[in-house]
Amino acid sequence: MNGEKKCTVILEGTFNEGGMKTKEFEEYSRRSNANGEANGGVVLSKYVIEQNLGNGNTPNFILVVEYPSHEIAVDTFSNSEYKSIIPLRDVAFKEVNILITKSGD
């Protein structure tokens, strides 16, 4: 794609109590996945976290997703479709981190 480097996004999620079993999570997951796919996102890896040997909170899961470019990755999580599902996300999740990586040159 015109010389742009792909961009990797790390998503960390920690559910609210019972959040994974809500209709809001089901809808958020469906629409978030569709938004990511529509923007060229490809899930490279999925991890369920068992234990944190470091400091801080322990997310329930981590996803590694690749996008065609940094600009597309940022737009995926700041476009109107994603913004419209944040209330659903807030019901299901205690914490969500969307970490945009910087490629090494």
VENHU-V653823 format. One record per backbone hydrogen bond with DSSP energy under -1.0 kcal/mol. CO is the residue of the C=O (numbers start at 1). NH is the residue of the N-H. If there is no record, write none. Layout:
# VENHU-V653823
co=CO nh=NH
co=CO nh=NH
This chain:
# VENHU-V653823
co=1 nh=4
co=7 nh=67
co=8 nh=101
co=9 nh=65
co=10 nh=99
co=11 nh=63
co=12 nh=97
co=13 nh=60
co=13 nh=61
co=14 nh=94
co=14 nh=95
co=16 nh=19
co=18 nh=21
co=19 nh=22
co=22 nh=26
co=23 nh=27
co=24 nh=28
co=25 nh=29
co=26 nh=30
co=27 nh=31
co=28 nh=32
co=29 nh=33
co=30 nh=34
co=31 nh=35
co=32 nh=36
co=33 nh=37
co=34 nh=38
co=35 nh=39
co=36 nh=41
co=37 nh=40
co=42 nh=66
co=45 nh=64
co=47 nh=62
co=60 nh=49
co=61 nh=13
co=62 nh=47
co=63 nh=11
co=64 nh=44
co=64 nh=45
co=65 nh=9
co=66 nh=42
co=67 nh=7
co=69 nh=73
co=70 nh=74
co=71 nh=75
co=72 nh=76
co=73 nh=77
co=75 nh=78
co=75 nh=79
co=79 nh=83
co=80 nh=84
co=82 nh=85
co=85 nh=89
co=86 nh=90
co=88 nh=92
co=89 nh=93
co=92 nh=16
co=95 nh=14
co=97 nh=12
co=99 nh=10
